[in-house]
Amino acid sequence: MFVDERIVTLFKRNAHQTLTYWSVFFSFGLCIAFLGPTILDLQCQTHSTLSQITWVFFAQQFFLLIGSSVGGIFKKTLFTALAALFISSLVISIIFAIIPLCTNLLLLASAMAVSGLAMGVIDTIANIQLVTIYQKDSAVFLQALHFFIGFGALVSPLIADPFLSETGCGNHTGNETQPMHHFRNMLRNSPIAEHNINQTHQAHGGGEEESIVQYAFWIMSVINLPVPIAVLFLMYREQLIPCCPSGTPRLLDKDELAMENQQGSEDAVEEQSEHGAGGHGDIFSCCRNDNLRGLPVSFFMIHILGGMVLFMTDGIVGAFAGFVYTYAVTPPMSISHKTAGYLPSIFWAAITVGRLLSIPLSYRFQPVRLLVVNLAGAIVTLMMLLIFYTNGTFLFVGTSLCGLFLSSIFPCMLAYTEDILDYQGCATSVLVTSAGMGEMVMQVLVGTLIQTQGSYSFLLCGMIASCIGFILFICLLLFHRMHRNYLTGTSKKSAMVEETAAEQNGSAKTEQSKDTEAS
């Protein structure tokens, strides 16, 4: 069989929880990708300049970082984790519904900050829960989890595109494809759109086209509503809703309960004696752990280097998704606006396909091998984009390849580091936080450099970041080797101590028996 029966059995046993966490990540992807194609319409809605509206990206990413940092707090019990996921996914639907009502930049930035906070909580909790459930088999399921980010990010621009304004704030852009133009005309000839256009012509003297982008946000709000309902249903099946009467535990017979209780008590004693880990907590609780004092340097360096690799690679993802359109429409590329508008969708489609392909690949190959191929592929792709920086055709090809190679780095790195550290949990919070920080910093850095140094700096920043990420990954491999030697030496010392203690006990018993015979 292509998939091990044990993996299938694990999935069947935890199918409801796994599918729920996957659906929550669809909300994450739906929310992260809609800003790019709708940014000009939101600029008109808030009466702001393009440079001002880009700070909405920063507001979302900054609070996503905060949400990722504190998201592990809600992992204390399954009830708090699922309750946080329910509230966060519901908040995303509410934000989609109220974005059309945000008529100034401050209100829009506040709404995006709240959505970023919800996304950060979702990011941390869903990753942690899947790692907790599947442990060493989590790589396959993490790949599927992050596929749903790409799927949501692909759906979001496709929903928004028919409702986007063709002229923006009075600036007409041509070269639109005929089917999409026909679809937009159908939407604009509907009674609702015609009523809105008539109202705008009366208010503004017919000088500007009325944006109907609000319908895209309301459609996304409705599409996202089944996600919090699914989380609520999982809480009901797990009997975690206080108002519902509790009954017998779901799908667990007495033998399974006994086995789980026995394993839980043994695991608790083992963790306290060997690791002293406090479980999958937030990043601050990991730093406060008193038992970290006796751990080797390699333990800390694995966390730091893994986080820095994702800082670079996820930073490239954020910068590419946010500024590939800007790079394409400015010299020396100078692609038409409508043609360049397909680049973000192609990038997210490539990420979606890459994560889908990584699901079987992560079963066949170890995460470290996939990481080497993906990082090297990203470097080669960005180098080719730099060489053919005036070739518009290769920009589309390179965007697709870049999305494919960058797509599975995060889940592979998460599975790899958690496997090295024996699933103590702090790595998940550190990696998620570092990835969010990388997206936030790289977007601001690249946006600033494009304005001051030109559009060519967009590719140059990506190339430098990918090379630094690969160097950091090589350092991570070296510290993994050091950590493995440390664990091997520790286990040998423990075995020698136990053997010495056994010999001493045996000799003591022998002397005691001799004394008894002599007496």
N, C-alpha and C positions, 0 to 999 in steps of 0.2 A: 504493500500500500504506500501511497505517496506521503500520507500523514500517519504517524504512529498512533496506534489504538489508544495508548495511554493518554496522549494529548486530547484525542476525541472524547475520552471518558472524563477527563478533567473539565473540558468545555461543557459537556452535557450536565455535569454536576453543578457547575456554576454559570449556566447559560443565561439565566435571568439577570443576575447581577452584571455579567460581562456585557450583555447587549444593552443594558441600561447605561453603563459607563460609556460605551461606544456612542450611544445616542446623545449623551451630554456633550461629548466632544464635537458632535455635529453642530451644536449650538455655538461652541467656541469658534469653529471655522466660519460659520455663518456670520458671526459678529466681527471677525478680524479682517474680512476682505471687502466689506461693502464701502468703506471710506474711499478707496482708490477711484472707482468709476463714478461715484456720486459727489466727489469733492467740489466740482465746479457748480453743480446745482446747489449744494449746501453753501457755497460761497455767495451765490446770489440770494439765497434765503436769509443769510445772516448779514448781508450787506457789508462784507469784509473783503479784504484783499487776499490774493493767493498766499502771500507770505504769512498773513495772520491765520488763515484757515489751516495751514500746515501744523500749527501748534496743537490742533485737535489730536493729531497723531501722537504727539508727545504726552498729552493728558491721558490718552488711553493706555499707552505703553507704560507710563510711570505708575499708574494705579494697578495695571496688570502685574507689575513687579511687586508692588506692595501686597496684592492679593496672593501672589505665589509665595511670598516670604512668610505670611501668616496663615496660609491655607492649611498647613499641617496641624494647627491648633485643633481643628475640627475632626481630627482623626482619632481622638481619645476613645470614642465609642462609635459603633456602626450607626446609631441613631443620629449623632451630631454630624457625621460625615454625610449621610443621606439628606438630612435636613438642610445642610449647607448647600448641597447640590440642587435640591429642590428650589430653595430661595434664589440661588444664583441663576439657574436656567429660567425661572419665572421673571427675574429682573431683566434679563436680556430681551424677553418678549415685550415687557413694559417699555423698555428703552426704545425699541424699534417703533412702538406705537406713538411715543411722545416726541421723537426726533423731528417730525414735520412741524411741531408746535414751537420748536426752539428758533425764535426769530432773531436772536443776537448771539454773538460768538461765545459769550460767557455761559449762557444756558446750554449751548451745544457742547462746549468743553466739559461742563459739569455732568451732562448726561453721558458723555463718552468716558469720563473718569469713573462713574458708577459702573458702567458696562465693563471697563477694564478691571475693576476690582472683582466683579463677578467672574470674569474670565480667568483671572489669576487663581481664585479659589477652586474653580473647576479643574484647571490645569494640574494643580498639586494633588488634589484629593483623588481624581480619577487615576492618575499615574500610581499613586501610593496604594490605592485599593487593589489594582491589578497586580502590582508587584507582591502585595501581601497575599493575595489569593494563589498565585501561580508560582511564586518563588523562582526557582531555577528554570522553569518552563515559561517565564513571562515574556521572553523576547518575541515570540510569535504573536501573542495577544497585544503587546505594546505596539507592534507594527500595525496591527489592525486598528488599534485605538487611534493612532496618529494618521491613519488613512482617512478617518472620518473628519479630521480637521481639514485635510485637503478637499474632501468631498463637500463639506459645508462652504469652504472658501471658493470652490468652483461654482456652486449653486448660487451663491450670493450675487456675483456680478451678472450672471445670466438672468436672474430675476430683475435686477436693476436696469439692465441695458435698454429694454423697450420703453422705459419710462423716463429716460434721460433727455434733457433738453438738447435740441439740435443746434441751438444758437447760443446757449449759455446766457450770459448777461448782454445779449444783443450782438454777440460775435458769431456769425454763422460759419460753420465748418462743413465742407462738402465731402465728396468722395465716399458717400455711404453706400453700403451694399443694398441691392434692390429688395431682397426679401425682408431685411430688417426695416428698411424705409417703409415698405408696405404695411408691416406689422404695426409700426408706430403710427402710421396714418389711420389704421383701423382703430387704434386706441384713442387717438385724438378726435376721431369722428364720432366717438361714443357720446351719449347724452351728458354724462358726468363731465368728461373732459371739455366738451363744447361749452357747457355752462361755466366752467372755470375760466376758459379762454375769454368768453364774453365779459366776465367780471373784470378780468385783468385789462382788457382793451378799454373798458369804461373807466378804469382807475388810472391807467397810464397812457391813454390816448392811442392805444394799439401799437405802441412802439416796440414792445418786447413780447417774446413768446412766453406763455404761461408754462411753468414747470409742473409736471404731474408726478414727480418723483416720490411724493408722499404715498402714492398707492404701492410703490415698490416696498417701502418700509412697512406698510400695513400688511402686505402679503407675507413678508418675512416674519412679521410678528405672529401671524396666524400659523405659518408653517412650523414655527418653533414651539408653539403651544403644546403639541403632544409630548415634548421632551419632559417638562416638569410633571405632566400627568403620568408619564412612565416612571419617573422617580417616586412619585407619590404612591403609585401602585406597588412598586417594589417595597416601599416602607409598609404598606398594608399587608403584603404577603409575608414579610419578615416580622409582622406584628409589632411594629415600632411606633404606630400612631396611638397616642395616649387615649383618644376618645373611642377607639375601637376595642372591643373585648378581646382579651388574649385567650388563646387556646393552646393546643399542642404544637410544638415546633414543627415547621414545615419541612417535609421531605427528609426527616431524620428519624430513623428507628432507634430502638434502645441500644443496639449494638454499636451503631455509629456514634451515638451520644457518649457511650462509655469509652470508645476509642478516642474521641476528640477530647474528652475530659482528661484521660490519661496522658495523651500526647501533650495537651496544654500544660499540665502540671510539670511534666518532664522538661518541656521546652522552657518553661519559666525558670526552673532551677538552673538549667544549662545556660540560659542567657545571663542570669544574674552572676553566675560563677565565672563564665568565660568572657563575656562582653561587657556586661553592666550597661547595656544599651537601654534607653528609655522608649524604644519603639519608634515608629514613624511619626515623629513630632515635627514641629515647625523648625525653621533654621535657627531660631534663637535658643530653643531648648536643646538643640544639638550642641551649640557652643557652650551652654552652661553645664553640660554633663561633667560631673566630677571625675568619672571613671576614664575620661580622655587623657588624664595625666600619665597613665602608665602605658599608653599606646605609642608605637614607633612613629618616626617622622614620615615614613612611607604612607601611613594611614591618612595623615593630614594632606600630604602632597597629592594623593589620588583624588581626594575631594577637590582640591584647588585646581589641579591640572584638568580634570574632567570638566569642571565648571568653566575654565578658561577656553577650552576647546569649543564648548557650546556657545560661549560668549561670542566667539568669532564666527562660527558657522551659522547660528541663528541670527546674528547680526547681519550676515550677508543675505539671508532670506528676507529679513525685514527691509533692508535697503533695496534689494532687487525688486521686491513687490511694490515698494513705494515710489521708486525713482526710475524704473526702466522705461516708463512712458515718457518722463521728462527727458531722459537721455536720447530717446528715439526721435523726438520732435525738434530737438535743438541741433545746430551744426556741430560736427560735420555730418551727422546722420541725416537729419532733416526729412524724416518720414512724415507723411501726411497724418493729421491728428486721428482720423478715423481708423487708418491702418494700424497706427501705433496703439490705439485703444485695445487691440486684441492681445497685446503682449502680456499684460497682467493675467488675463484669463488663461493664456497658453502656459504661463509659468505655474499657476495654481493647478492647472490640469496635469502638467508634468509631475508636480509634487504628488497629486492624487494617484496617478498611475504608478509612480515610483514606490509609494507606500503600499499599494496593492501588490506589486510584484515582490516587495520585500517580505510579505507574509510567508510565502513558501520558501524564499531564500533564507530567511532567518531560521527556518527549521532545518535546512540542509547544511548551512554554514554557521560557524561561530561568529558572534557579533564583532570580534576584533578583526576578522578578515573582511567583513562587509565595511567596516570603518576605514580600513586601509584603501579599499577600492573606491569608496565614495569620496574620501578626502583627496586622493590622487586625481580622480576624475574631475572634481570641482576645480582643482588647480589647472589642469590641462585645458578645460573648457574656458575658463577666464583668461588664460594665456592666449588662446586662439581668438577670443573676442577682442583682446587688445591688439593682436596682429592685424585682424580684419576689421578694424574699428570703423571703416567707411562702407562696409558691405551690409546692406539692409537685410538681404536674404539670410546671411549667416547669423545675424542678430536674432532672428526667429529660431533658427536651429540651435544656437548657443543658449538661448533662453530655455528651450525645452530640455537640453542636456543638463544645464545647470540645475533646473528643478528636479530632474531625475536623480542626480548625484547628491543633492542636498536633502532630499526628501526623508531618508531613513537614518540620518546621522544621529538625531536626537534619541529616538527609541533604542537604537543600537548602543549608544553611549550609556543610556540609562540602564539597560540590561547588563552591559559589560561591567560597569562600576559597582552595581549592586551585587553582582556575582563575585567580584573580587572581595568585597567587604562583607560577604556572608549575609546580605539582606538585613543590615542593622537599621536601615531606613533614612539616615541623615543624608545619604547621597542623593536621594530623590529630591528633597527640599533644596539642597545646594544647587543641583543641576538645573532644576526648574527656575530657580531664582536667577542664576547666572545667564540662562538663555533669555529670560525676559529683559534682563539688564542689557544684554548685548543688542537686542532688537531696538531698545530705546536709544542707546548711545550711538549706534551705527546710523540710525535714521537721522538723528540730529547732526552728526558729523558729516555724513555724505551730503545732506541738504545744504549745509553751510559751505562745504567745499565746492559744490556745483555752482553756487552763486558767486563765489569769490575766485575760483580757479578754472571754471569751465566744466562742461559735461564729461570730458575725458577722465576727470578725477573719479567719476562713479565706478568705472571699471578698474581703475588703478587701486582704489580703496578695497574693492572686492578681492583683487589678486593678492594684495599685501595681507589682508585678513586671512585668506585661505592658506597662504604659506605659513603664517604664524601659527594657525590652528594645527597644521600638519606637524610642525616642529614641537609644539606642546604635546601632541599625541605621541610622538616618539619618546618624549620625556616621561609621559604616563606609562608607556610600556616598560621603561627602565625601572620606574618605581614599583610597578606591578611585580617585576622580578624580585626586587628587594623585599617587598611585602610577603611574597610567597616563601622566600628563604627564611624570613623572620618567623612565619607561622610554622614552617617545617622544624626550625630549631626549637621553638617553644614546645611543639608537640613531642619532640625527642626528649627534651628536658623533663617534661611531665611524665613521660613513660619511664625514664630512668629513676625519677623520684618515686614513682609508684612501685617500681621493681625493687628499689632499695628498701622502701618501707615494708614490702612484702617479705624480703629476706630477713629484715630485722625482726619482724613479727614471728617468722618461722624459727629463727634462732632463739628468740625469747621463749617460745613455746617448748622448744627442745630442752633448754636449760631448766625450765619449770618442771618438765616431766622427769628429768634426771634427779632434781632435788626431791621430787615426790617419791621416786624409787629408793633414793638413799635414806629418806626418813622412814 
